Amino acid sequence: MRRPFRRLPLAGLALAAALAAAPAGAANTEIGRACDSPEHCLPQNQLRYYELLRQAIGQHWTPPSSAAADSVCTLELNQSPGGAVTSVRAIEPCGLDAAGRDTLLAAVRAASPLPYQGYQQVFKPRLRLAVHVPEPDEREGRVKRWWRQVRER
């Protein structure tokens, strides 16, 4: 017994035709293609933007010694276009004690305005950002760490 022929929707036909016309290996090059248009770069830009926000906050934050290195605190940030922080709060559960939370919130306010220029496409006026407590050797800074390594040689 033969199965009845199933019709593909027009979008399916277009996709099937595009795959048939594409040279072998073209699907793989599509995934690894350089960002030649903004719509191809959205995920990368979003990740880079969040990393820039973490770096800007980290420059103003010295975690208290009571903060464990594996602690994470999620922040809810409200910002205006241009990156000015209008409000910030810690979302529970936050892995920091009250003192650590206060220093982190103060660091966010001190970092305002947050990076904005060049990231208007991925800017969100309200976002959640997870901030990790750095390892103890990361806290001392790159130059200080370099000098310590030189002295140990």
C-alpha positions as CSV (number, residue, x, y, z in Angstrom):
1,M,0.0,0.0,0.0
2,R,1.3,3.4,-1.0
3,R,1.4,6.4,1.3
4,P,-0.4,9.4,0.0
5,F,2.0,12.1,-1.2
6,R,2.5,14.9,1.5
7,R,2.8,18.4,0.2
8,L,5.5,20.6,1.7
9,P,4.6,24.1,2.6
10,L,6.2,26.8,0.4
11,A,8.8,27.6,3.0
12,G,9.8,24.0,3.1
13,L,10.1,23.9,-0.7
14,A,12.2,27.0,-0.7
15,L,14.5,25.5,1.9
16,A,14.8,22.2,0.1
17,A,15.6,24.0,-3.2
18,A,18.3,26.2,-1.4
19,L,19.9,23.1,0.1
20,A,19.9,21.3,-3.2
21,A,21.5,24.3,-5.0
22,A,24.1,24.9,-2.3
23,P,27.6,23.5,-2.9
24,A,28.7,20.7,-0.6
25,G,30.0,22.0,2.7
26,A,28.2,25.4,2.3
27,A,26.1,24.8,5.4
28,N,29.3,24.4,7.5
29,T,30.8,27.7,6.1
30,E,27.5,29.5,6.9
31,I,27.9,28.7,10.6
32,G,31.5,29.8,10.9
33,R,31.1,32.8,8.6
34,A,32.6,36.1,9.7
35,C,30.1,38.8,10.7
36,D,29.6,40.5,7.4
37,S,26.2,41.9,8.3
38,P,24.7,43.0,11.7
39,E,22.0,40.3,11.8
40,H,24.7,37.6,11.6
41,C,26.5,39.1,14.6
42,L,23.6,39.5,17.1
43,P,24.5,36.6,19.3
44,Q,28.2,37.5,19.4
45,N,27.5,41.1,20.0
46,Q,25.1,40.3,22.8
47,L,27.7,38.1,24.6
48,R,30.4,40.7,24.1
49,Y,28.1,43.4,25.4
50,Y,27.4,41.4,28.6
51,E,31.1,40.8,29.0
52,L,31.8,44.5,28.7
53,L,29.2,45.2,31.3
54,R,30.8,42.7,33.7
55,Q,34.3,44.2,33.0
56,A,33.0,47.8,33.7
57,I,31.5,46.7,36.9
58,G,34.5,44.7,37.9
59,Q,36.8,47.7,37.5
60,H,34.8,49.4,40.3
61,W,34.3,46.3,42.5
62,T,36.6,44.9,45.2
63,P,34.7,41.9,46.6
64,P,35.0,41.6,50.4
65,S,37.2,38.9,51.8
66,S,34.1,37.1,53.0
67,A,32.9,36.5,49.4
68,A,33.7,33.0,48.3
69,A,35.4,32.7,44.9
70,D,32.6,30.6,43.4
71,S,29.8,33.0,44.4
72,V,27.4,34.3,41.8
73,C,24.9,37.2,42.1
74,T,22.4,38.1,39.5
75,L,21.6,41.8,39.1
76,E,18.6,43.4,37.5
77,L,19.7,46.6,35.8
78,N,17.6,49.4,34.5
79,Q,19.4,51.8,32.2
80,S,18.6,54.6,29.9
81,P,19.9,54.9,26.4
82,G,23.5,55.9,26.7
83,G,24.1,53.4,29.5
84,A,23.2,55.5,32.6
85,V,22.1,53.2,35.3
86,T,18.7,54.3,36.7
87,S,18.2,51.4,39.2
88,V,19.9,48.2,40.2
89,R,19.0,45.4,42.6
90,A,20.2,41.9,43.4
91,I,18.0,39.0,42.5
92,E,17.6,36.3,45.1
93,P,19.2,33.9,45.5
94,C,22.4,35.9,45.6
95,G,25.6,34.1,46.7
96,L,26.9,37.2,48.5
97,D,26.3,38.3,52.0
98,A,24.8,41.7,52.8
99,A,28.2,43.5,52.7
100,G,29.2,41.8,49.4
101,R,25.8,42.7,47.9
102,D,26.1,46.4,49.0
103,T,29.7,46.7,47.5
104,L,28.5,45.1,44.2
105,L,25.5,47.5,43.9
106,A,27.8,50.4,44.7
107,A,30.2,49.3,42.0
108,V,27.4,49.2,39.4
109,R,26.4,52.8,40.4
110,A,30.0,53.9,40.2
111,A,30.4,52.2,36.8
112,S,27.5,54.2,35.4
113,P,27.3,55.1,32.5
114,L,27.9,51.5,31.3
115,P,29.2,50.7,27.8
116,Y,26.7,51.7,25.2
117,Q,28.5,53.1,22.1
118,G,28.7,50.5,19.3
119,Y,26.2,48.2,21.1
120,Q,23.0,50.1,20.4
121,Q,21.7,47.1,18.4
122,V,21.8,44.8,21.5
123,F,21.1,47.4,24.2
124,K,18.3,46.5,26.5
125,P,16.9,49.1,29.0
126,R,16.2,46.3,31.4
127,L,18.4,43.3,31.7
128,R,19.6,40.6,34.1
129,L,23.4,40.1,34.5
130,A,25.1,37.4,36.4
131,V,28.3,38.6,38.2
132,H,30.8,36.1,39.5
133,V,33.2,36.7,42.3
134,P,36.7,36.5,40.8
135,E,39.4,34.0,42.0
136,P,41.7,35.5,44.6
137,D,44.6,35.8,42.1
138,E,42.4,37.7,39.7
139,R,41.5,40.2,42.4
140,E,45.0,41.5,42.9
141,G,45.2,42.7,39.3
142,R,47.4,41.9,36.3
143,V,50.3,44.2,37.2
144,K,50.5,43.0,40.8
145,R,50.4,39.4,39.7
146,W,53.2,40.0,37.1
147,W,55.4,41.6,39.8
148,R,54.8,38.7,42.1
149,Q,55.8,36.2,39.4
150,V,59.0,38.2,38.6
151,R,60.0,38.2,42.3
152,E,59.4,34.4,42.5
153,R,61.8,33.7,39.7
